[in-house]
Amino acid sequence: MAELDFVKHDQGGVNARILAKETKADFRRVEAASLKIKASFASAEGKRLFIRYFNTFQLAIHFISVISRTRLNHDDVTKVEALVRAHMDKVGEELNQAIDGAEALYQANGITSTATYDTVPMELDVGVLSSSSRRYLEILGKLDQLMPLLQTLEIHEVITTQAVDIERAALKRKVRDVANGTRNLAARLRREMNAMDARRAAGETDAAAGSQPAPGSEADGSAGEPTDAAPEAKPTAVAAPAVPAAEAAPTDKDEGATA
């Protein structure tokens, strides 16, 4: 007897709707080479987090590691990269522990199969720009792997629906915070670069103002010229009294010579 299929299955429409809602990331100014890695996401959480946050992370870490390093102190940039790496390591370890915990519950309760999705998985070649981007892509893959494990445990009533919702929301937030935190660090470095440009521009303005000659200086060309406030005095002719030649006062001509 032939199996009757009375359920309409997704033919890719879900993926199309997810992609249509997201704004395309602008990579036109990124000149770095990328390694094309095949990725597949089956869960709703994995698909949406990848579409919304992977490129956000990529652009932010590219700015930190490549663009800011051309202007800022390399040691400062390295410290920021270490913060991003430590954050990813922590979230990746928490996801590993959650997967191990779910598999332990599988064994303890005799569960041998995992729930699967009837929607078409999102499969694509991802252009990965850096090792940090590759590690974030792996974190997204771990989240996608964990989601059906949790749902399987809920179906078998090993854990409650509320517990699944709480853990799912917490893990999604941690994965999202990696991208948002990296973007905030990139914004901080951008502000430092803008402040550096402002200080440089102010210094050039001050230097230009300092090179202008002061009014009345020799460079200004007006030194030594009489002003209206102090007009040059002109000598007047005065009749001198008759005195003996030996006691006679010096004449105007003599004053000019001895002054």
C-alpha positions as CSV (number, residue, x, y, z in Angstrom):
1,M,0.0,0.0,0.0
2,A,1.4,3.3,-1.1
3,E,2.1,5.9,1.7
4,L,-0.3,8.8,1.5
5,D,1.3,12.2,1.8
6,F,-1.4,14.5,3.1
7,V,0.9,17.2,4.5
8,K,2.3,20.1,2.5
9,H,6.0,20.4,3.1
10,D,8.3,23.5,2.8
11,Q,10.0,23.8,-0.5
12,G,12.4,26.6,0.4
13,G,9.9,29.3,1.1
14,V,10.9,29.6,4.7
15,N,14.5,30.3,3.8
16,A,13.4,32.8,1.2
17,R,11.3,34.7,3.8
18,I,14.2,34.8,6.2
19,L,16.6,36.2,3.6
20,A,14.0,38.7,2.3
21,K,13.6,40.3,5.8
22,E,17.3,41.0,6.3
23,T,19.3,44.0,4.9
24,K,22.3,42.9,2.8
25,A,25.6,43.6,4.5
26,D,27.8,46.0,2.5
27,F,31.2,44.4,1.7
28,R,32.1,46.7,-1.1
29,R,34.9,48.3,0.8
30,V,36.4,45.0,2.0
31,E,39.3,44.0,-0.2
32,A,40.4,41.0,1.7
33,A,40.3,37.4,0.3
34,S,37.8,35.0,1.8
35,L,37.8,31.2,2.2
36,K,34.6,29.7,0.9
37,I,33.3,27.2,3.5
38,K,30.1,25.2,3.1
39,A,27.6,25.7,5.9
40,S,24.2,24.3,6.6
41,F,21.6,25.4,9.1
42,A,18.5,23.4,9.8
43,S,17.0,25.0,12.9
44,A,15.0,28.2,12.9
45,E,17.4,29.6,15.5
46,G,20.5,28.7,13.6
47,K,19.2,30.2,10.3
48,R,18.1,33.5,11.8
49,L,21.2,34.1,14.0
50,F,23.5,33.3,11.0
51,I,21.7,35.7,8.7
52,R,21.4,38.5,11.2
53,Y,24.7,38.4,13.0
54,F,27.4,36.6,11.0
55,N,28.1,39.4,8.6
56,T,27.8,41.9,11.5
57,F,30.6,40.0,13.2
58,Q,32.7,39.7,10.1
59,L,32.6,43.4,9.3
60,A,33.4,44.4,12.9
61,I,36.3,42.0,13.3
62,H,37.7,43.1,9.9
63,F,37.6,46.7,11.0
64,I,39.4,45.8,14.3
65,S,42.0,43.5,12.8
66,V,42.8,45.2,9.5
67,I,41.6,48.8,9.3
68,S,42.2,50.1,12.8
69,R,45.7,48.5,12.9
70,T,46.8,50.9,10.1
71,R,46.2,53.9,12.4
72,L,46.2,52.8,16.0
73,N,48.8,51.2,18.2
74,H,49.2,47.5,17.3
75,D,49.4,46.4,21.0
76,D,46.0,48.1,21.7
77,V,44.4,46.4,18.7
78,T,45.8,43.0,19.8
79,K,44.3,43.5,23.3
80,V,40.9,44.1,21.6
81,E,41.3,41.0,19.5
82,A,42.1,39.0,22.6
83,L,38.8,40.2,24.2
84,V,36.9,39.0,21.2
85,R,38.7,35.6,21.2
86,A,38.1,35.1,25.0
87,H,34.4,35.9,24.6
88,M,34.1,33.3,21.7
89,D,36.0,30.7,23.7
90,K,33.6,31.1,26.6
91,V,30.5,30.8,24.6
92,G,31.8,27.9,22.6
93,E,32.7,26.0,25.7
94,E,29.2,26.6,27.1
95,L,27.7,25.3,23.9
96,N,29.9,22.2,24.1
97,Q,28.8,21.6,27.7
98,A,25.1,21.9,26.7
99,I,25.6,19.4,23.9
100,D,27.4,17.0,26.2
101,G,24.6,17.4,28.8
102,A,21.9,16.7,26.2
103,E,23.7,13.5,24.9
104,A,24.1,12.3,28.5
105,L,20.3,12.6,28.9
106,Y,19.9,10.7,25.7
107,Q,21.8,7.8,27.1
108,A,20.2,7.9,30.5
109,N,16.7,7.8,29.0
110,G,17.4,5.3,26.1
111,I,16.8,7.9,23.4
112,T,18.3,6.7,20.1
113,S,16.9,9.2,17.5
114,T,16.8,12.9,17.2
115,A,13.9,15.1,16.0
116,T,14.4,16.4,12.4
117,Y,13.1,19.4,10.6
118,D,10.6,19.2,7.7
119,T,11.7,22.6,6.4
120,V,14.5,22.8,3.8
121,P,17.9,23.5,5.4
122,M,19.7,26.7,4.5
123,E,22.8,25.6,2.7
124,L,25.3,28.1,1.3
125,D,29.0,28.8,0.7
126,V,30.1,31.3,3.3
127,G,33.0,33.6,2.5
128,V,35.1,33.6,5.7
129,L,37.6,36.5,6.0
130,S,39.5,35.5,9.1
131,S,40.2,32.9,11.8
132,S,37.9,34.8,14.1
133,S,35.1,34.7,11.6
134,R,35.6,30.9,11.1
135,R,35.4,30.4,14.9
136,Y,32.1,32.4,15.0
137,L,30.7,30.3,12.2
138,E,31.6,27.2,14.2
139,I,29.7,28.6,17.2
140,L,26.6,29.2,15.1
141,G,26.9,25.6,13.9
142,K,27.0,24.3,17.5
143,L,23.9,26.2,18.3
144,D,22.2,24.8,15.3
145,Q,23.3,21.3,16.4
146,L,21.9,21.8,19.9
147,M,18.4,23.0,19.0
148,P,17.0,19.7,17.8
149,L,18.6,17.8,20.8
150,L,16.7,20.1,23.2
151,Q,13.5,19.6,21.3
152,T,13.9,15.9,21.3
153,L,14.3,15.9,25.1
154,E,11.2,18.0,25.4
155,I,9.2,15.6,23.2
156,H,10.2,12.7,25.4
157,E,9.4,14.8,28.5
158,V,12.9,14.5,29.9
159,I,12.9,18.2,30.3
160,T,10.0,20.6,30.5
161,T,9.0,23.0,27.7
162,Q,9.7,25.9,30.0
163,A,13.2,24.6,30.7
164,V,13.8,24.3,27.0
165,D,12.6,27.8,26.3
166,I,14.8,29.3,29.1
167,E,18.0,27.4,27.9
168,R,17.3,28.2,24.2
169,A,16.8,31.9,24.9
170,A,20.0,32.1,27.1
171,L,22.1,30.4,24.5
172,K,20.8,32.5,21.6
173,R,21.5,35.7,23.7
174,K,25.1,34.6,24.3
175,V,25.7,33.9,20.6
176,R,24.2,37.2,19.7
177,D,26.2,39.1,22.3
178,V,29.5,37.9,20.6
179,A,28.5,39.8,17.5
180,N,27.1,42.8,19.2
181,G,30.1,43.0,21.6
182,T,32.5,42.9,18.7
183,R,30.6,45.6,16.9
184,N,30.8,47.8,20.0
185,L,34.6,47.3,20.2
186,A,34.9,48.2,16.6
187,A,32.9,51.4,17.2
188,R,35.2,52.3,20.1
189,L,38.3,52.0,17.9
190,R,36.6,54.1,15.2
191,R,35.9,56.8,17.8
192,E,39.6,56.7,18.8
193,M,40.6,57.1,15.2
194,N,38.2,60.1,14.7
195,A,39.5,61.7,17.8
196,M,43.1,61.3,16.6
197,D,42.1,62.9,13.3
198,A,40.5,65.8,15.2
199,R,43.6,66.4,17.3
200,R,45.8,66.3,14.2
201,A,43.6,68.8,12.4
202,A,43.6,71.1,15.5
203,G,47.4,70.9,15.7
204,E,47.7,71.9,12.0
205,T,45.4,74.8,12.5
206,D,47.4,76.0,15.5
207,A,50.6,75.6,13.6
208,A,49.2,77.7,10.7
209,A,48.1,80.4,13.0
210,G,51.5,80.5,14.8
211,S,53.3,81.0,11.5
212,Q,51.4,84.3,10.7
213,P,53.5,87.5,11.5
214,A,52.4,89.5,14.4
215,P,51.1,93.0,13.6
216,G,53.9,95.6,13.9
217,S,56.7,93.0,13.7
218,E,59.5,93.2,11.1
219,A,57.9,90.3,9.2
220,D,54.6,92.2,9.1
221,G,56.4,95.1,7.2
222,S,54.9,97.9,9.4
223,A,57.8,98.2,12.0
224,G,59.3,101.7,12.4
225,E,56.4,103.4,10.6
226,P,55.0,106.4,12.5
227,T,51.4,106.0,13.7
228,D,48.6,108.6,13.9
229,A,48.7,108.5,17.7
230,A,52.3,109.6,17.8
231,P,53.1,112.0,14.9
232,E,56.8,112.8,14.2
233,A,57.8,116.2,15.9
234,K,59.3,118.8,13.6
235,P,61.9,121.4,14.9
236,T,60.9,125.1,15.0
237,A,63.3,128.0,14.5
238,V,64.0,130.0,17.7
239,A,66.2,133.2,17.7
240,A,69.2,132.6,20.1
241,P,70.4,135.5,22.2
242,A,73.9,136.9,21.5
243,V,76.5,135.3,23.7
244,P,80.2,135.0,23.6
245,A,81.5,132.4,21.1
246,A,83.0,130.2,23.8
247,E,79.7,129.8,25.7
248,A,77.4,129.5,22.8
249,A,75.0,126.6,22.9
250,P,75.2,123.9,20.1
251,T,73.1,124.7,17.1
252,D,70.5,122.4,15.5
253,K,73.1,121.0,13.2
254,D,75.4,120.2,16.1
255,E,72.6,118.5,18.1
256,G,71.9,116.2,15.2
257,A,75.6,115.3,15.1
258,T,76.0,114.5,18.8
259,A,72.6,112.9,19.5
